[in-house]
């Protein structure tokens, strides 16, 4: 994997691709006139650094979950039901096991408090986080 910059005018994005051909294909998907240039090789973080990143992300995810509960005005009963529903997810999140968090959230059923938009939001956050590795 390597980082390539795709740009046109004042707009640009840097993303990882396996090779220049994949980067060019993505640029062509944007339309005509996009330039592609090599930036740098992708260097995976060490296991220690990755654990630190995963722990930080999981803590942020827990905070987002708690904030969403407050914004939604979750009652004490609904909060207890959510905590029961999320107990496995929260256990994995506390140790930075992001792939397990992802698996369990994907398989959780939605209800009147854990709605499909909330589920989609968490899955999107996790997908975006994991896409950088």
N, C-alpha and C positions, 0 to 999 in steps of 0.2 A: 504494500500500500504506500501511496505517496500523496502529498498534498499538491493540488493544482488550483490556480486562480483562474476563474472565468470572469471576464469583464466586458463591458461595453459602455463607453462614455464614462459617466460618473458612478455607475453601478458596478459592483463586483462581489464575488463570493469565493471563499476558499473552502474546498471540500476534499475529502479523501477519495481516491480512485485507485484501482489496481494498476492502471497504466494510462498513457496519454490517449489511447483510443477510446477508453471509457469516458475520460474527461471531455474529449471532442464530441462524443455522442451526446453527452449531457448538454454541452453548449449548443449543439445543433437543435436540440429539443427546445431551447429557449427562442430560437429563431435565427435570423441571419445577422452577421456582423459581430458576433461574440468572439473574443480572443481567449486562447487558453495558454497559460504559461506554468511551467513547473515551479513549485515553491520550495519544497523540502521533503525528505523522506519522513514517513510516519514512524515514530519511535514509541512503542508501547510502554506505559508506565511500569515501574517495578511492582512486584506483588505488594510490597509495603505501601507504595504510593497509591496503588489502585484501591487497597483497602481503605486508606484514608479518604480518598475521593468518594468511594461508595458509602462510607459512614456519614460523611458530610451531606451527600445527596439524600440518604435515607432520613437523616434528622430534619432536613428541609422538607421532605415529603410528609413526615409526621406533623410538622408545624402547619403545612398547608391543609392537611386533613383536619386538624383542630380548628384552624381559622375558618374553614368551610362549614364546620359544625356551628360555630358561633354566628356566622353570617346567615346561615339557614335558620337560626333560632331553634335549634334542636332542644326538645324538652329532655328532662332527666330520664324519662322512660325510653325515649328514642336514643339518647346517648348511651344508655346501658345496652340497648339492642345493637347499636353500632359497634360498641366496644367488643361485644361477644362475636359479632360478625367479623370484625377486624383483628381478633386476638392472634390468629396465626400470622397474619400479615405484619402486625406490629412486632411480634416476636422475631421474625426474620429481619425486619427493618432495624431493630435495635442492634443487630450484629452485622449489619451491612450486606446482607445476602440479597442483593438487588434482583437477581434472576429469580429467586424464590418469591420475592415480593411481586414481581411481574407475573409469574405463573398464577399465584393465588388471586390477585386482583382480576386478572382475565377471567378466572373461573367463578368469581363471586356473582351471585344473583342480585339484580337491582330491586329496589323497593321505593317506597314513597320518600325516604330520606337519602339513601344511597342510590341516587337516580342514574339513569344512563348518561346524562351529561357529566356528572361527577366521575363516573367510571371512565368515560372517554378522556376526561381531563387528566386523570392519574395515569392512564395507559399512555397518553401522549407524552406526558412529562418523562415517564420511564423510557419510552421508545427514543425520545430525543436524547436523553442522557446516555443510553447504551449505544447509540449510533456513533458516538465519538471514539469508541474503542474498537 
